[in-house]
Amino acid sequence: MAESNDGKKVPTNRLSRVGMFGSVVSKVATNMAAEGVKQLMAGKRPRAKNLLLTPKNISNVTQQLAQLRGAAMKVGQLLSMDAGDALPKELTDILAKLRSDAEPMPAKQLASVLSSEWGDDWQRHFLSFNFKPIAAASIGQVHFAYGDAGNELAVKVQYPGIKKSISSDVDNVVTLLRMTGLVPKEVNYKALLEEAKKQLHDEADYSLEAKQLESFAKLLSGDDRFVVPRVEQSLTTSSILTMSYEHGDAIEHLEDLPQEERNQIVSNLFSLLFKEVFDFRLVQTDPNFANFLYQKETGRIVLLDFGASRAYSEQISEGYRMLLTGAMYEDREWVTTAMTQIGFFSDHIFPEQQKAVVDMVMTACEPLSCRGTFDFGMSDLGARIHEAGMKLSMEHGYWHTPPADALFLHRKIGGLYLLAARLKASIDVHSLFQAHALEMGESDKEAC
């Protein structure tokens, strides 16, 4: 009835998780000392940063953070959103590995979680349950099962110990990253860390995610472009989310589809984004490619994972309506006013810093201001945004953290840009946003 799996046990209590941080700190210090002696013997004058950022130390940090799952990955996501363009390559590599190398928990630990949530006779609910996960992520792992009626199910099981250790894990992760010199000292992450904790607590409540999933299903009930899984309420708890299993192809591997079909896929996702921000005021903010599947037979997009859904206030939603409208018509005054409303600028920002921030936003909004289709596949937009971010932090010394709502929305938009580039899509973003824009009169800008 059930297939077993191999995996690495998730530490379930706070003390064992804190102990892991102490262990990696000790290993890093020992490796630093050994590397220092080695360089001195070779006649070199060792530098602290070079001693810290050895392959061995980076491997130790990555392995320990990966085993802790949730907190490490969430802090990594937030750090990437806020200062990703200015983070050392070593940290960027660690965060990338954390996103791709989540290890499943062992079968014995999984069975313990299932028994705790559903009772010792939990197997009566299924014709079969595959213990080998079909996906493993930051908060939990997903399993395929056949329900007792023969229906195909996706069962998301949360790693044990995540809920109780969120706050201490987040604090310890950042302490570790600061100790290794991988986080710039100039960056004040206090507000961001509190947001990381809140977001993790929300994502760790699978009952809440089930409600978010049902909200999206209702909001999109008349839209045939999208598929939202159905929640199996009788098998859903705060630590297990059970839903219908939806078939589809990984959305990032559709490069061989006809150009028109790829364009339509990305166009539909941009259309959905604008609906989320301006109509629903509820945004699924996680742009991970794994959260989207494509059904070639119907042309529909399957939407998965609603744990990172965020409700947006009227102030933020309308602020972005004004910002994007201003960017669409290349009106810097409108953009600056909107960014002030959203909270982009600190109280003590210098004029040249404000100009640099607006410049970066105007660059990022080029697909909007383009009259006609914007070719994401041929554009160097990503490189230019990266360059603007580096210039802002390094040359202008501006490290102000915008509100969390802004960071999560930018993360979603950035993910769509990456997918559009991956699929080499050409999209008329200007026209897609037109229905949501404020009236400013037509621009006389020539087509791209």
DOVOFI-414501 format. One line per field, with one value per residue (C-alpha): z, y, x; residue number from 1; chain. Coordinates in steps of 0.5 Angstrom, whole numbers, plus 500, padded with zeros to 3 digits. Each point is the difference from the previous one (the first is absolute). Layout:
residues N
Z	(Z, ...) $
Y	(Y, ...) $
X	(X, ...) $
seq	(NUM, ...) $
mol	(A, ...) $
//
This chain:
residues 448
Z	(500, 502, 497, 504, 499, 503, 503, 505, 507, 501, 507, 504, 506, 502, 503, 495, 495, 504, 501, 492, 500, 505, 496, 494, 503, 504, 493, 496, 506, 500, 492, 500, 505, 496, 493, 504, 502, 493, 497, 505, 498, 493, 501, 499, 505, 501, 500, 504, 494, 496, 506, 501, 493, 499, 496, 506, 505, 494, 500, 507, 501, 494, 503, 506, 498, 495, 505, 504, 494, 501, 504, 496, 493, 502, 503, 493, 496, 504, 500, 492, 499, 504, 499, 495, 495, 505, 504, 499, 495, 505, 504, 493, 499, 506, 500, 493, 503, 505, 495, 496, 505, 505, 503, 502, 507, 501, 500, 507, 502, 494, 503, 507, 497, 497, 506, 504, 495, 498, 505, 500, 495, 495, 494, 500, 497, 494, 494, 500, 503, 497, 505, 495, 499, 493, 503, 506, 502, 506, 504, 498, 495, 495, 499, 495, 502, 498, 505, 502, 494, 495, 499, 499, 506, 501, 508, 503, 506, 504, 503, 508, 505, 495, 503, 507, 498, 495, 504, 503, 493, 496, 505, 500, 493, 499, 506, 496, 493, 504, 503, 494, 497, 495, 501, 499, 507, 497, 500, 505, 500, 506, 497, 494, 506, 503, 493, 499, 507, 498, 493, 503, 505, 495, 495, 505, 501, 495, 502, 498, 494, 498, 501, 496, 494, 501, 499, 494, 497, 501, 497, 494, 499, 494, 497, 495, 500, 507, 504, 508, 504, 504, 507, 504, 506, 504, 499, 501, 507, 502, 498, 494, 494, 496, 493, 493, 496, 493, 494, 496, 498, 503, 498, 499, 495, 494, 496, 494, 500, 494, 501, 500, 506, 504, 499, 503, 506, 502, 498, 504, 506, 500, 499, 506, 504, 499, 502, 506, 502, 498, 500, 505, 504, 502, 497, 500, 501, 498, 493, 501, 493, 503, 502, 493, 496, 492, 497, 493, 498, 503, 500, 507, 506, 507, 506, 506, 507, 503, 506, 498, 499, 502, 501, 497, 503, 496, 501, 498, 494, 498, 501, 495, 495, 500, 500, 494, 496, 501, 498, 494, 497, 503, 505, 505, 504, 501, 501, 506, 503, 500, 503, 505, 502, 500, 504, 496, 503, 507, 503, 499, 493, 496, 493, 496, 504, 498, 493, 500, 503, 495, 494, 502, 501, 493, 497, 503, 497, 493, 498, 502, 496, 494, 495, 496, 502, 505, 498, 507, 496, 497, 505, 505, 505, 505, 500, 500, 506, 503, 499, 502, 507, 501, 498, 505, 506, 498, 497, 504, 506, 501, 503, 502, 501, 496, 504, 500, 495, 495, 501, 499, 494, 496, 502, 496, 494, 500, 499, 494, 497, 501, 497, 494, 499, 500, 495, 496, 500, 496, 504, 500, 507, 499, 497, 505, 506, 496, 503, 507, 499, 502, 494, 498, 493, 494, 500, 493, 501, 494, 500, 503) $
Y	(500, 505, 501, 502, 506, 502, 507, 504, 500, 507, 503, 500, 504, 507, 498, 495, 505, 505, 495, 499, 508, 499, 494, 504, 506, 495, 497, 507, 502, 494, 500, 508, 498, 494, 504, 506, 496, 497, 507, 502, 494, 502, 507, 503, 505, 497, 505, 498, 500, 496, 495, 500, 499, 494, 494, 496, 505, 502, 492, 500, 506, 498, 493, 502, 505, 495, 495, 506, 501, 505, 506, 500, 500, 505, 505, 498, 502, 507, 501, 499, 505, 506, 500, 494, 504, 502, 494, 496, 494, 495, 502, 500, 493, 498, 502, 497, 493, 501, 501, 494, 495, 499, 493, 496, 497, 493, 495, 499, 507, 501, 494, 503, 507, 496, 496, 507, 503, 495, 495, 493, 497, 506, 495, 498, 507, 497, 495, 501, 506, 501, 501, 503, 507, 503, 507, 503, 507, 505, 498, 493, 495, 497, 493, 497, 495, 497, 502, 494, 502, 499, 508, 502, 505, 504, 500, 506, 498, 505, 498, 499, 505, 506, 504, 500, 502, 505, 507, 497, 497, 506, 504, 494, 500, 508, 499, 495, 504, 506, 496, 497, 507, 498, 506, 507, 504, 506, 496, 501, 493, 501, 502, 495, 494, 501, 500, 493, 498, 502, 497, 493, 500, 501, 495, 495, 500, 495, 502, 507, 498, 496, 506, 504, 494, 500, 508, 500, 494, 504, 507, 496, 495, 504, 500, 494, 502, 497, 494, 500, 494, 498, 499, 494, 503, 493, 498, 507, 503, 506, 495, 496, 503, 495, 502, 497, 498, 504, 498, 505, 501, 504, 507, 502, 494, 502, 503, 496, 502, 505, 507, 502, 495, 502, 507, 499, 496, 506, 505, 496, 500, 508, 501, 496, 504, 506, 497, 498, 507, 504, 496, 495, 503, 493, 498, 493, 503, 494, 500, 493, 497, 494, 503, 500, 494, 501, 495, 500, 496, 506, 506, 501, 502, 496, 504, 497, 502, 506, 500, 507, 503, 507, 505, 507, 506, 506, 505, 495, 497, 507, 503, 494, 502, 507, 498, 495, 505, 506, 495, 498, 507, 501, 506, 500, 505, 495, 494, 504, 502, 493, 497, 505, 497, 493, 502, 499, 506, 501, 506, 502, 498, 505, 503, 496, 493, 502, 501, 493, 496, 503, 499, 493, 499, 503, 495, 495, 502, 500, 495, 504, 507, 496, 501, 493, 494, 499, 495, 497, 495, 505, 505, 501, 503, 496, 502, 507, 499, 497, 505, 506, 496, 499, 508, 502, 496, 500, 507, 504, 496, 499, 494, 502, 494, 501, 498, 492, 500, 504, 495, 494, 503, 502, 492, 498, 505, 498, 493, 501, 504, 494, 495, 505, 500, 492, 499, 506, 503, 506, 504, 506, 502, 507, 497, 495, 506, 505, 497, 501, 507, 507, 505, 504, 501, 497, 500, 501, 496, 496, 492, 496) $
X	(500, 505, 507, 506, 505, 507, 501, 503, 497, 497, 502, 493, 502, 503, 506, 502, 499, 504, 506, 500, 502, 505, 503, 501, 503, 505, 502, 500, 505, 504, 501, 502, 505, 503, 499, 504, 506, 500, 501, 505, 504, 500, 502, 493, 497, 493, 494, 494, 495, 504, 501, 492, 498, 504, 496, 500, 497, 495, 498, 499, 496, 496, 499, 498, 495, 497, 498, 497, 495, 495, 503, 507, 496, 495, 506, 504, 494, 499, 507, 500, 494, 503, 507, 501, 504, 505, 501, 507, 500, 501, 494, 496, 503, 497, 493, 500, 502, 495, 494, 502, 503, 494, 501, 494, 499, 501, 494, 500, 499, 495, 496, 500, 497, 495, 498, 500, 495, 496, 500, 503, 495, 502, 501, 492, 499, 504, 501, 507, 505, 507, 505, 505, 499, 498, 503, 504, 500, 501, 494, 498, 500, 495, 497, 496, 494, 494, 494, 495, 496, 505, 501, 507, 503, 506, 501, 505, 503, 504, 506, 500, 503, 499, 494, 504, 507, 498, 502, 506, 502, 500, 504, 505, 500, 502, 505, 504, 500, 502, 505, 503, 500, 495, 495, 502, 501, 496, 494, 495, 495, 496, 494, 501, 502, 493, 497, 503, 498, 493, 500, 503, 494, 495, 503, 500, 493, 497, 493, 501, 503, 494, 496, 504, 500, 492, 500, 504, 496, 493, 504, 502, 494, 498, 506, 502, 507, 502, 499, 500, 500, 494, 502, 498, 498, 499, 507, 503, 503, 504, 506, 497, 497, 497, 497, 498, 507, 500, 504, 504, 507, 505, 499, 508, 501, 495, 506, 498, 492, 498, 502, 493, 498, 506, 498, 493, 502, 504, 495, 495, 504, 501, 493, 499, 505, 496, 494, 503, 503, 494, 494, 501, 505, 502, 507, 503, 507, 505, 502, 504, 499, 498, 493, 498, 498, 498, 494, 502, 493, 496, 505, 499, 504, 500, 501, 504, 502, 496, 504, 503, 494, 499, 494, 502, 497, 497, 505, 506, 495, 498, 508, 502, 494, 503, 507, 499, 496, 505, 506, 495, 500, 507, 498, 505, 496, 494, 505, 504, 493, 498, 506, 500, 493, 502, 506, 506, 504, 503, 499, 507, 501, 505, 497, 505, 498, 493, 501, 504, 495, 495, 505, 500, 492, 499, 505, 497, 493, 503, 495, 494, 502, 502, 494, 499, 504, 506, 504, 503, 504, 504, 500, 506, 495, 502, 508, 498, 496, 505, 505, 495, 500, 507, 501, 494, 504, 507, 501, 494, 500, 492, 498, 493, 495, 493, 494, 500, 494, 504, 506, 495, 496, 507, 502, 494, 501, 507, 498, 496, 505, 505, 495, 498, 508, 500, 495, 502, 493, 498, 495, 496, 500, 498, 493, 499, 501, 495, 494, 503, 503, 498, 498, 506, 499, 504, 507, 503, 506, 502, 499, 506) $
seq	(1, 2, 3, 4, 5, 6, 7, 8, 9, 10, 11, 12, 13, 14, 15, 16, 17, 18, 19, 20, 21, 22, 23, 24, 25, 26, 27, 28, 29, 30, 31, 32, 33, 34, 35, 36, 37, 38, 39, 40, 41, 42, 43, 44, 45, 46, 47, 48, 49, 50, 51, 52, 53, 54, 55, 56, 57, 58, 59, 60, 61, 62, 63, 64, 65, 66, 67, 68, 69, 70, 71, 72, 73, 74, 75, 76, 77, 78, 79, 80, 81, 82, 83, 84, 85, 86, 87, 88, 89, 90, 91, 92, 93, 94, 95, 96, 97, 98, 99, 100, 101, 102, 103, 104, 105, 106, 107, 108, 109, 110, 111, 112, 113, 114, 115, 116, 117, 118, 119, 120, 121, 122, 123, 124, 125, 126, 127, 128, 129, 130, 131, 132, 133, 134, 135, 136, 137, 138, 139, 140, 141, 142, 143, 144, 145, 146, 147, 148, 149, 150, 151, 152, 153, 154, 155, 156, 157, 158, 159, 160, 161, 162, 163, 164, 165, 166, 167, 168, 169, 170, 171, 172, 173, 174, 175, 176, 177, 178, 179, 180, 181, 182, 183, 184, 185, 186, 187, 188, 189, 190, 191, 192, 193, 194, 195, 196, 197, 198, 199, 200, 201, 202, 203, 204, 205, 206, 207, 208, 209, 210, 211, 212, 213, 214, 215, 216, 217, 218, 219, 220, 221, 222, 223, 224, 225, 226, 227, 228, 229, 230, 231, 232, 233, 234, 235, 236, 237, 238, 239, 240, 241, 242, 243, 244, 245, 246, 247, 248, 249, 250, 251, 252, 253, 254, 255, 256, 257, 258, 259, 260, 261, 262, 263, 264, 265, 266, 267, 268, 269, 270, 271, 272, 273, 274, 275, 276, 277, 278, 279, 280, 281, 282, 283, 284, 285, 286, 287, 288, 289, 290, 291, 292, 293, 294, 295, 296, 297, 298, 299, 300, 301, 302, 303, 304, 305, 306, 307, 308, 309, 310, 311, 312, 313, 314, 315, 316, 317, 318, 319, 320, 321, 322, 323, 324, 325, 326, 327, 328, 329, 330, 331, 332, 333, 334, 335, 336, 337, 338, 339, 340, 341, 342, 343, 344, 345, 346, 347, 348, 349, 350, 351, 352, 353, 354, 355, 356, 357, 358, 359, 360, 361, 362, 363, 364, 365, 366, 367, 368, 369, 370, 371, 372, 373, 374, 375, 376, 377, 378, 379, 380, 381, 382, 383, 384, 385, 386, 387, 388, 389, 390, 391, 392, 393, 394, 395, 396, 397, 398, 399, 400, 401, 402, 403, 404, 405, 406, 407, 408, 409, 410, 411, 412, 413, 414, 415, 416, 417, 418, 419, 420, 421, 422, 423, 424, 425, 426, 427, 428, 429, 430, 431, 432, 433, 434, 435, 436, 437, 438, 439, 440, 441, 442, 443, 444, 445, 446, 447, 448) $
mol	(A, A, A, A, A, A, A, A, A, A, A, A, A, A, A, A, A, A, A, A, A, A, A, A, A, A, A, A, A, A, A, A, A, A, A, A, A, A, A, A, A, A, A, A, A, A, A, A, A, A, A, A, A, A, A, A, A, A, A, A, A, A, A, A, A, A, A, A, A, A, A, A, A, A, A, A, A, A, A, A, A, A, A, A, A, A, A, A, A, A, A, A, A, A, A, A, A, A, A, A, A, A, A, A, A, A, A, A, A, A, A, A, A, A, A, A, A, A, A, A, A, A, A, A, A, A, A, A, A, A, A, A, A, A, A, A, A, A, A, A, A, A, A, A, A, A, A, A, A, A, A, A, A, A, A, A, A, A, A, A, A, A, A, A, A, A, A, A, A, A, A, A, A, A, A, A, A, A, A, A, A, A, A, A, A, A, A, A, A, A, A, A, A, A, A, A, A, A, A, A, A, A, A, A, A, A, A, A, A, A, A, A, A, A, A, A, A, A, A, A, A, A, A, A, A, A, A, A, A, A, A, A, A, A, A, A, A, A, A, A, A, A, A, A, A, A, A, A, A, A, A, A, A, A, A, A, A, A, A, A, A, A, A, A, A, A, A, A, A, A, A, A, A, A, A, A, A, A, A, A, A, A, A, A, A, A, A, A, A, A, A, A, A, A, A, A, A, A, A, A, A, A, A, A, A, A, A, A, A, A, A, A, A, A, A, A, A, A, A, A, A, A, A, A, A, A, A, A, A, A, A, A, A, A, A, A, A, A, A, A, A, A, A, A, A, A, A, A, A, A, A, A, A, A, A, A, A, A, A, A, A, A, A, A, A, A, A, A, A, A, A, A, A, A, A, A, A, A, A, A, A, A, A, A, A, A, A, A, A, A, A, A, A, A, A, A, A, A, A, A, A, A, A, A, A, A, A, A, A, A, A, A, A, A, A, A, A, A, A, A, A, A, A, A, A, A, A, A, A, A, A, A, A, A, A, A, A, A, A, A, A, A, A, A, A, A, A, A) $
//
